[in-house]
Amino acid sequence: MNLPPGEHLSKNVELVAYHDLEGRPGFKMGLAEVGGRWFLYLGLLWHRGWAIVDVTDPTTPRYLRWISGPANTWTIQVQVAAGTMVTALEKIDHGWGERPDEPFEEGLIVWDLSDPEQPTPLGRFVTGGNGTHRNFYAGGPLVHLASLPDGFQGHIYQVVDLSNPARPVEVGRWWLPGQWVGGGEEGVAEGTGLHAPYVVGDRAYLAYGAAGLVILEISDPARPLLVARLPLAPPFNPVIAAHTAMPLPARQLLAMNSEAIEEDCDEPLGFAGLVDIRNEDRPRLISMFPIPEPPRQKPYRNFCHHGGRFGPHNLHQGQGNPALLQRDDVVFLTYFNAGLRIYDISDPRLPREVAYFLPPDPVRRRGVLPRSLAAQSEDVLVDSRGYIYLTDKNHGLYVLRQTG
């Protein structure tokens, strides 16, 4: 196993494998199992395009290919379900390696995965504006977007029909009053905008940044209706106060988290915890996950002194994909410089951290961030066999497995 220099630390997690991804760090991930073979698809953070890794044997990940994407465009988001891949295209945020005077592409690309090693582009959808961020696709004709069309302040919810993947068409959209500044609305608080939708049945659960949690009824996707909101900022960090809202339907709960933004904790507290949605018109935060503590071997007393960002980022999301782990009693959460944290939520009032994996700090810079070269765990995905995939801003791909 060709590991990066430095010591990784863990509790109840074993390191299975590591792959450098040819020096192109991955970001978000999707997974497909086809005929007994397992394929991991990665959006890349500092390079414009996507990578495919064969993880049939998780102890020996095999890099299959890199697909080049459009220049000066973020290609960091990917969704895979039912033989289809949806990849987001968006304008790169300021300070992340963009070239502001050059053109970019936006919207999404729909791919056919009939040959999982050779995705074939079928069609594109453009929003007009800055493109799409973390979208939701679980198979079927509809894809649910976090998009930023022209005239809007902050991302909105948009539903697109892929029945004819060569020509995707919008069927509905929803936004908070004030976002459509191009239509004469007055504007909203900074940080208000959809970061990620998650859809179960006729409900869309929207992590809406500074606006908190939004629940919509979408039995008619052309006319989404507001069911409830749960404000989160203040007191939590308003920039992305609601980053992810992942429903656990059988338990009438939502796992939710914000995203840490500033390095060295120079911001209000972020959070990760559980929301009770038994009365969906009155969602309520009922518990928070324990804040990670550095192992005794580390020279800093808390992770705010480690460098880079410290705080929650991405949850493992099953999204009904049979290739992914489907559990509602455990949560896998990346925590930037605190690595991967695993929580037992069998008692929703008393979540417990039961495992973690802390990568070593990278010694080679692959991208412009973080300012100090600290580990920054980004996305986590767990397959139905129990193997955990972990990406980082300046590392390759870690393959892990929970023990104990």
Secondary structure as GFF3:
##gff-version 3
##sequence-region A 1 404
A	DSSP	beta_strand	9	11	.	.	.	ID=ss1
A	DSSP	beta_strand	13	19	.	.	.	ID=ss2
A	DSSP	three_ten_helix	21	23	.	.	.	ID=ss3
A	DSSP	beta_strand	26	34	.	.	.	ID=ss4
A	DSSP	beta_strand	37	44	.	.	.	ID=ss5
A	DSSP	beta_strand	49	54	.	.	.	ID=ss6
A	DSSP	beta_strand	62	68	.	.	.	ID=ss7
A	DSSP	beta_strand	78	81	.	.	.	ID=ss8
A	DSSP	beta_strand	84	89	.	.	.	ID=ss9
A	DSSP	beta_strand	107	112	.	.	.	ID=ss10
A	DSSP	beta_strand	120	125	.	.	.	ID=ss11
A	DSSP	beta_strand	129	132	.	.	.	ID=ss12
A	DSSP	beta_strand	142	149	.	.	.	ID=ss13
A	DSSP	beta_strand	156	161	.	.	.	ID=ss14
A	DSSP	beta_strand	169	174	.	.	.	ID=ss15
A	DSSP	three_ten_helix	181	183	.	.	.	ID=ss16
A	DSSP	beta_strand	192	200	.	.	.	ID=ss17
A	DSSP	beta_strand	203	209	.	.	.	ID=ss18
A	DSSP	beta_strand	213	217	.	.	.	ID=ss19
A	DSSP	beta_strand	225	230	.	.	.	ID=ss20
A	DSSP	beta_strand	244	248	.	.	.	ID=ss21
A	DSSP	three_ten_helix	249	251	.	.	.	ID=ss22
A	DSSP	beta_strand	253	257	.	.	.	ID=ss23
A	DSSP	three_ten_helix	263	265	.	.	.	ID=ss24
A	DSSP	beta_strand	272	276	.	.	.	ID=ss25
A	DSSP	beta_strand	284	288	.	.	.	ID=ss26
A	DSSP	three_ten_helix	303	305	.	.	.	ID=ss27
A	DSSP	beta_strand	330	334	.	.	.	ID=ss28
A	DSSP	beta_strand	340	344	.	.	.	ID=ss29
A	DSSP	beta_strand	352	358	.	.	.	ID=ss30
A	DSSP	beta_strand	377	382	.	.	.	ID=ss31
A	DSSP	beta_strand	387	392	.	.	.	ID=ss32
A	DSSP	beta_strand	397	402	.	.	.	ID=ss33
###
